[in-house]
Amino acid sequence: MAGDYYEVLGVPRSASAEELQRAFRTLARRYHPDVNSDPSAEERFKEINEAYHVLSDPQTRARYDRYGPDFRQVPEGAPAGAGASPGGGRSTGRGRGSTVRTEGVDIDLEDLLRGFGGFRGFDDWGGATASMPGADQQAEIELTVEEAYRGGKHRIALAGPSGERSYQVTIPPGAINGQRIRLAGEGGRGSGEGAPGDLYLVVRVAPHPRFRLDGRDIYTDVKVAPWEAALGATVPVATPGGEAKVRVPEGSSSGRQLRLAGEGMPNPRGTPGDLYAVVRIVVPKRLSRRERELYDELSRVSTFDPRAES
């Protein structure tokens, strides 16, 4: 494998075990052959796999840090300097059947490692054979505001390398944009005896003609007549959970927000959102004769000037 293992994973040499795992999982999700059909992805994935399995083992990592690319040619527990090439010696190969030339003596690498009890088989990727968990995968699931509000069973179909697969998903009440729903064991296949990864469904709530979402808060317009806005009234307002009533205070102007506490998106683990009914004053398109008379009278007696209001 070409390149430094740390560079392959994109981490510093001081990286912690958690950082190594995080980097590996991120890259594996991107390059795993199950999710990336690019011909070069498989080779890249092999490099990532080898680098991670070397650096995730503290003892193997220590040997790699000390001896570099020749660490496999040095027996486990060898003293400092054993991986060097004294007397001008140098490594003549890697893997099964290769030799190390040390102080003018050819030593079969496989025999040497077996004698120290440290020999392990190598797979076709050039790395030590090991099981590897499958990569986590991610897909998007689109819901209407009503579906996200209510939650419940939802069947989806996702296309994959082996064809379309169908899943029945339980949506928690009050699912919001960006929320992830985990389907354990439904991700990429593992290698060897490795467990499969998980599938994460990322919620996207589709735009709605009536409701607007801001986190768990819901905004909706409530239409009121001019006299209801002026005199005050109790009017119905639609919510994703059904109709509710809201009190419009007298003297309300368009744009005023009327809060219905706890009527927003549910939250199974905490406080629900609020619903805000935004006042929208609507005037009649056509007036009856009597309505016109009343509006004419109001215009003569009223001293109200909306343009003079601050």
N, C-alpha and C positions, 0 to 999 in steps of 0.2 A: 504494500500500500504506500502510495506516495504522500508526502506531506507530514507535518507534525500533527500528532493526535489532538493536541490542544487547539491548533488552528482548524482542524477538521470540524471540531465541535463549536468553534468560535468562542472559546472561553479562555480566561487567563490561566497561567500555570498555578495560581493560588486558588483556583475555583474549589468551592466546597462540593461535597457529595450531592447536596440538593441542587446546586447550580449545574452540575454535570447532568443530573437526571432531567432537569428542566430543559437544558439545551438539547439533549438527546431526543426527548419526547417531541419537542417543537420541530426538529429536523426530520424525525421519523414520520411525523404526520405529513410533512411536505413531500418527502421523497419515497415513501413506501410504495412498492410496485402495485399494491392494491388500490392506491388512490392517485398515482401519477403514472400516466401512460408514456411519458417521455422516455425514449430509449436510453438516455443517459442517466435517468433517475435510479435505475437498479444499481449501477456501479457506484453512484454517489451514496446510495443507501448502504451498500456493502462497506464503504469506507466509514460511514457514521457508526455502523454496528460494531466494526472492529475497534474503532477508537473508544467507544463507550465501554465495551467489555474489558478493555485493558485498563482504562482509567477508573472504572467503578470498583475495581478490586484494589483495596489499599496496598496489599503486598506487591501485586503486579505493577501498580502505578509507581511505587517506590523504586522498583527495578527499572522501569522505563525512564523515570526522572534521572536515575544515576547513569544508566548505560545508553540511553537513547534508542535509536532504531535497532541496535544489536542486543536488546535486552533478552530476546528469546534464546540467544545463543549462550546465555550465562545461567548456570544452575541456580535454583533457588537457594538462598543462604550463602551464596558465594561471597568472599570477602571483598572489601573495597578494592577496585582496580582490576578485578577479575575479568571485567568485560572489555578492558583495554586491549591493545595489541602490542605487548612488549616484544622487543627484539625485531621490530618491523613486521610483526605478524599482522594478519588482517582477516576479516571474515570473507569466505568465498561463496556464501549463499545463505538462504533462509528457508526454513521449512524442512520437510522430510527429505532425508538423503543428503543434506548439505554437510559441509565440513568447516571446521574452524582451524586456522593455522596459527598456533601459538608456540613461540620460541622454536620455530622450525619443525614442529611435529604436527602432522595432520591427524586430527581427531574427528571421528564421526560424531556429528552433533546429536543424532538420535540416540546413539549408544551412551554418549556422555550424559544426556539429560535423563535417560532411563536409569543409569547408574545412581543418579542422585534422587531418583523417585519423583522427579519433577516433570517428566514427559507427559504431554497431553496431545491428543490427536488434533489435526488441523482440518477444518472444513474446506470446501472449494473456494471460499472467499478469502482464504489466507489468515483467518482468525481462529482463535481457540474455539472448539465446538462448544455451544451453549444454547440453552433455550432462551428465547427472547419474547417478551410479551408483545401482543399486537399493538399497532398504532391506534391512538384515539382518533376518531373522525368527527367531522362537524358538518351539519346541514342546517338549512333554514326552514322554518315552518311558519307559514303565513296564517294568521287568524283574523277574523272580524273582531270589532270591538265587543260585540255581544258574546262571541265564543270565548274571548279572553276574559271577559267579566264573569261568565258563568263557570268556565272550566268544564271538566268532564271528559268522557272518552272521545278520542279523535283518531280517525284512521288516515294514514298518509302512505304514499308510495314514493320511494326514492330509487333513482337509477344508479347502478353501480357497475363495476367491471364484469360481474357475473350476471347482469340483467337487473330487472326491476324487483325490488323487495318491498313488501307491505308490512307496516307496523301499526299496532294499535297503541296509542299514546294516551296517558292520563294527564290532562292539562289541569294544573292547580288553579282554583278560582283566583282571578285578579292577575293573570300573567301579563307582564309588561314588556315593552320593547327591550331587546337585548338579554332577557332572562334565558338561562340555559336549562334545558330539561335533559337529564342523563338517562340513557338506556344502557344499562350495564351489560357488557359482553356482546354488544351489537356492533362494535367497531371492527378494525382490521384483524385478520387472522394472525395468530402468533406463530413463531417458528419453533420446531422441536416440540417440547412440552409447554411452551409459553402460552399463557392465557390470552384470549382475545382482548382487544382494547374495548373502549366504550364509545358509544355514539352520543354526541351532544347535539340536541336540537336547539337552535337559537331562535327565539320568538321574534317575529316581526308582525306588528299589528297594522293591518291595512288601513289606508286613509278612509274616513267615514264621512258621508255627506252631512251628518248632524253633530257628531261628537268629535272633539279634539282632545288629545291626551297630552299631559305634561307630567311624566312620571306616573303616579297613581291618581293624580287629580284629573277630572274630566270637565271640559268646558262645552257648553251648549247654548245656543241662542234661545231666548224666550220672547215671543212676539206679544206686544201689548198695544192696546188702542191708546190714542192720545189722552182720552179721559181717564183710562186706567192708570196711566203714568202720572197724570196730574192729581187725581183724587186718591190713588192707592187702590189696590185690589189683590185678591188671592186668585192666582191663575195656575192652570196645569202646566207641568214641564215634563218632557220625556227624559228618561234615564235608561241606561242599558238593562236595568233590572225591572223596568216598568214605569208607569206614570207616577209622578209625585206632585205635590202642591208647593207653591212658593208664594210668599207674601211680597208684593211689590209695594214699597213704601210710597206715600204720596210725594209728588215732586221728583220722581225718578226720571232721569234723562237716559237716552240711548248710551250704551256702553257701561252702565252701572252693573257691577257684579254682585249677585245675590248668592251667598254661600249656603249650601246644604251640607252640613258637617257629616262626614262618614258615608256619604252617598256616592263617593267615587269608586275607584277600583278596590275590591277586597284585598286584604293582606292576611293570609293564613298565619303569618308569624309576627304580626304586629298591628299597628294602627292603619285602618283603611284610609284611602284618599278622600278628598272632598269633591263635591260637584258644584260648579259655579254656573249659575244661570245668568247669562249676559243679556241685559234688557235691550230689546230692539223695538223701537216705536214704529208702528205701521199705520199709515193713514189710508182712508178709503180711496180707491181709484175713482169711484163715482159717488156723488152725493145726491141724496134725495132733496126735494125742494125744501123740506123742513130742516134737514141737516145743514143745507147751505144757509138758510135764514139764521140758524143758531150760530154757525161759524162767523157769519157777517156781524151778528150782534156782539159776539165775543171779541172780534177784532176791533170794534168800536169802543168797547168799555174797558178792555184790558190795557194795562200800562206796561205789561211785560215786554221787554226787548231782549231776545236771546243773543243778539250781537253785542249787547252792552255787558253781558255777564262775563265775569272774569274766569 
